[in-house]
Amino acid sequence: MNRYWNKQGIEFIWITDGAGWKSTLKPLREYFDKADYLMNLEMLKDGLFTKILL
């Protein structure tokens, strides 16, 4: 598993509203290449965030 940690040692899960793909494509792509979890609001509503935390 390729965990993405910041300088403070905090793990990130990026959650986008979906429209972020248009305005933040480059940062999202860079994050996607390094991290395990990139989610949108529908995934959050479907309970995926809870499954990840467990």
Phi, psi and omega per residue, in radians:
M1 nan 2.334 -3.094
N2 -1.755 1.521 -3.083
R3 -1.316 2.517 3.104
Y4 -1.888 2.020 -3.101
W5 -2.073 2.529 3.030
N6 -1.546 -3.061 -3.085
K7 -1.123 -0.418 3.132
Q8 -1.538 0.034 3.132
G9 1.398 0.418 -3.133
I10 -1.728 2.261 3.115
E11 -1.385 2.480 -3.097
F12 -1.981 2.519 2.879
I13 -2.243 1.981 -3.099
W14 -1.485 2.202 3.098
I15 -2.044 2.121 -3.112
T16 -1.958 2.735 3.104
D17 -1.439 -0.021 -3.116
G18 1.741 -0.756 3.105
A19 -1.206 -0.334 3.121
G20 -1.030 -0.425 3.125
W21 -1.068 -0.506 -3.124
K22 -1.448 -0.677 -3.030
S23 -1.675 -0.360 -3.100
T24 -2.267 0.679 -3.057
L25 -0.994 -0.818 -3.094
K26 -1.123 -0.893 3.106
P27 -1.074 -0.654 3.103
L28 -1.114 -0.730 3.136
R29 -1.100 -0.782 3.131
E30 -1.084 -0.739 3.111
Y31 -1.137 -0.797 -3.124
F32 -0.987 -0.676 -3.125
D33 -1.207 -0.371 -3.051
K34 -1.913 -0.347 -2.930
A35 -1.943 2.929 3.112
D36 -1.559 -0.551 -2.972
Y37 -2.283 2.117 2.978
L38 -2.309 2.036 -3.005
M39 -2.143 2.809 2.983
N40 -2.021 3.061 -3.058
L41 -1.115 -0.563 3.100
E42 -1.126 -0.703 3.098
M43 -1.102 -0.667 3.106
L44 -1.110 -0.799 3.113
K45 -1.077 -0.576 -3.115
D46 -1.399 0.024 3.059
G47 1.543 0.172 -3.112
L48 -1.134 -0.627 -3.140
F49 -1.048 -0.764 3.114
T50 -1.088 -0.726 3.117
K51 -1.090 -0.681 3.125
I52 -1.128 -0.755 -3.103
L53 -1.169 -0.535 3.141
L54 -1.378 nan nan
